[in-house]
Amino acid sequence: MKIGVLIMSILAFLTGCNSIKGDQYQELNPKFSLEQFFTGKIKAWGIIQDYSQNITARFEADMVGTWSGNKGVLDEVFTYYDSDRKQVRKWEITKIDDLNYTGTAGDIIGTATGKSFGNAINWTYEMDVPVDDKSYRLKFDDWMWAMDNGNVVINRSYLKKFGITVAEITIFMQKQ
């Protein structure tokens, strides 16, 4: 039992050492404006990969965003190719200042926090993720990068349990 805890601790430490550093994107263009990109209709396509990088799901999403002052709403509808299952999420986002955001959604635990770094934005939050007949509370480390004059965004999500990445999500989003 003690060896297992030691191995998990070492893995968690090593995984933490490999985390993305946002400052490296501070001077890169195009600058990512969350309010600008997530206003109007957005189409997205993505994959979910397990810990061994096998693709476990493919999906597309239709999103509509609106902003009024420092408040934004992002409605998302995900359709999974393998099952035609639909997943709906409504984000309510608040811009705190030029660099910081908070967000809530029905399936997010507590409040998500976002921080802007030039052409990137990093979101962190927790969610209970259903897998087969169980549910697992995972920490999400989402990184979004603006591409193509701000009309395309690439999103990489690292889903972690005990500090270890157990799954990854890649999403390509395009303004319509």
C-alpha positions as CSV (number, residue, x, y, z in Angstrom):
1,M,0.0,0.0,0.0
2,K,2.8,2.5,0.9
3,I,4.6,1.8,-2.4
4,G,1.4,2.5,-4.3
5,V,1.0,5.9,-2.6
6,L,4.7,6.7,-3.3
7,I,4.3,5.9,-7.0
8,M,1.1,8.0,-7.2
9,S,2.9,10.9,-5.5
10,I,5.8,10.7,-7.9
11,L,3.5,10.5,-10.9
12,A,1.5,13.5,-9.7
13,F,4.7,15.5,-9.1
14,L,6.1,14.6,-12.6
15,T,2.7,15.4,-14.2
16,G,2.6,18.8,-12.4
17,C,6.1,19.6,-13.7
18,N,4.9,19.3,-17.3
19,S,2.0,21.7,-17.0
20,I,1.6,24.5,-19.6
21,K,3.0,27.9,-18.7
22,G,0.7,30.7,-19.9
23,D,3.4,33.5,-19.9
24,Q,4.9,32.0,-23.1
25,Y,1.8,33.1,-25.1
26,Q,1.6,36.6,-23.7
27,E,3.1,38.3,-26.7
28,L,1.6,36.1,-29.4
29,N,-1.1,37.1,-31.9
30,P,-3.9,37.2,-32.6
31,K,-4.9,38.2,-29.1
32,F,-7.7,36.0,-27.8
33,S,-10.8,38.0,-27.0
34,L,-13.2,35.7,-25.3
35,E,-16.0,38.2,-25.7
36,Q,-15.4,38.6,-29.4
37,F,-14.9,35.0,-30.3
38,F,-17.9,33.7,-28.2
39,T,-20.4,36.1,-29.7
40,G,-22.7,34.6,-32.3
41,K,-22.7,31.1,-33.8
42,I,-19.7,28.8,-33.5
43,K,-19.3,25.3,-34.9
44,A,-16.9,22.8,-33.2
45,W,-15.6,19.3,-33.8
46,G,-13.7,17.2,-31.3
47,I,-12.3,14.0,-29.9
48,I,-11.9,12.5,-26.4
49,Q,-8.9,10.3,-25.7
50,D,-8.3,8.1,-22.8
51,Y,-5.1,7.8,-20.8
52,S,-3.4,5.6,-23.4
53,Q,-4.4,8.1,-26.2
54,N,-7.1,5.9,-27.7
55,I,-10.0,7.9,-29.1
56,T,-13.1,7.0,-27.0
57,A,-15.5,9.5,-28.5
58,R,-15.9,11.9,-31.4
59,F,-18.4,14.7,-31.4
60,E,-19.5,18.0,-33.0
61,A,-21.0,21.0,-31.2
62,D,-23.1,24.0,-32.0
63,M,-22.6,27.0,-29.8
64,V,-24.2,30.4,-29.5
65,G,-22.7,33.1,-27.4
66,T,-24.0,36.5,-26.3
67,W,-22.4,39.3,-24.3
68,S,-23.8,42.3,-22.5
69,G,-21.2,44.4,-20.7
70,N,-19.0,42.1,-18.7
71,K,-21.5,39.2,-18.7
72,G,-21.6,36.5,-21.3
73,V,-23.7,33.4,-22.0
74,L,-22.5,30.5,-24.1
75,D,-25.1,27.8,-25.0
76,E,-23.5,24.5,-26.2
77,V,-25.1,21.5,-27.7
78,F,-22.8,18.5,-28.2
79,T,-23.7,15.6,-30.5
80,Y,-21.7,12.4,-30.1
81,Y,-21.1,10.5,-33.4
82,D,-21.1,7.0,-31.9
83,S,-24.5,7.3,-30.1
84,D,-26.2,10.4,-31.4
85,R,-26.4,11.3,-27.7
86,K,-26.8,15.0,-27.0
87,Q,-25.3,17.0,-24.2
88,V,-26.4,20.5,-23.4
89,R,-24.5,23.0,-21.4
90,K,-25.1,26.7,-20.6
91,W,-22.1,28.7,-19.4
92,E,-22.6,32.0,-17.6
93,I,-19.3,33.9,-17.8
94,T,-18.2,37.1,-16.0
95,K,-15.2,39.2,-17.1
96,I,-13.5,40.3,-13.9
97,D,-10.8,42.5,-15.6
98,D,-8.7,42.4,-18.8
99,L,-7.1,39.1,-17.8
100,N,-9.5,37.2,-15.5
101,Y,-12.9,35.5,-15.9
102,T,-15.2,33.3,-13.9
103,G,-17.8,31.0,-15.2
104,T,-20.6,28.6,-14.0
105,A,-22.6,25.9,-15.7
106,G,-25.1,23.4,-14.4
107,D,-22.7,20.4,-14.5
108,I,-19.6,22.3,-13.3
109,I,-18.7,22.0,-9.6
110,G,-18.4,25.4,-8.1
111,T,-16.9,28.2,-10.2
112,A,-14.6,27.9,-13.1
113,T,-11.7,30.4,-13.4
114,G,-10.2,31.7,-16.6
115,K,-7.0,33.7,-17.2
116,S,-6.0,35.3,-20.5
117,F,-2.4,35.1,-21.8
118,G,-2.1,36.9,-25.1
119,N,-3.4,34.5,-27.8
120,A,-4.4,31.9,-25.1
121,I,-6.9,31.5,-22.3
122,N,-6.6,28.9,-19.5
123,W,-9.8,27.6,-17.8
124,T,-9.7,25.4,-14.7
125,Y,-12.7,23.8,-13.1
126,E,-14.1,20.5,-11.7
127,M,-16.8,18.3,-13.1
128,D,-18.4,14.9,-12.4
129,V,-17.8,12.9,-15.6
130,P,-19.9,9.8,-16.2
131,V,-18.0,6.7,-17.4
132,D,-20.1,3.6,-18.0
133,D,-22.2,3.2,-14.8
134,K,-20.0,5.4,-12.6
135,S,-19.2,9.0,-12.2
136,Y,-15.7,10.5,-11.5
137,R,-14.9,14.0,-10.2
138,L,-12.2,15.3,-12.5
139,K,-10.2,18.5,-12.7
140,F,-10.2,20.2,-16.1
141,D,-7.2,22.2,-17.3
142,D,-8.5,23.8,-20.5
143,W,-6.2,25.7,-22.9
144,M,-7.7,27.6,-25.8
145,W,-5.5,29.3,-28.5
146,A,-6.8,31.8,-31.0
147,M,-5.8,31.1,-34.6
148,D,-6.6,32.5,-38.1
149,N,-7.1,36.2,-37.1
150,G,-9.3,35.1,-34.2
151,N,-11.9,33.1,-36.3
152,V,-10.6,29.7,-35.2
153,V,-9.8,28.5,-31.7
154,I,-8.1,25.2,-30.8
155,N,-9.0,23.8,-27.3
156,R,-7.0,21.2,-25.5
157,S,-8.4,19.9,-22.2
158,Y,-6.5,17.8,-19.8
159,L,-8.7,15.9,-17.4
160,K,-6.9,15.0,-14.2
161,K,-7.5,12.8,-11.2
162,F,-5.0,13.0,-8.3
163,G,-2.9,15.3,-10.5
164,I,-2.6,12.6,-13.2
165,T,-4.0,13.2,-16.7
166,V,-6.5,10.4,-17.3
167,A,-8.1,11.8,-20.5
168,E,-7.7,14.6,-23.1
169,I,-10.1,16.4,-25.2
170,T,-9.2,18.3,-28.4
171,I,-11.7,20.7,-30.0
172,F,-11.5,22.8,-33.1
173,M,-14.0,25.8,-33.0
174,Q,-14.8,28.1,-35.9
175,K,-17.0,31.2,-36.0
176,Q,-19.9,30.9,-38.4
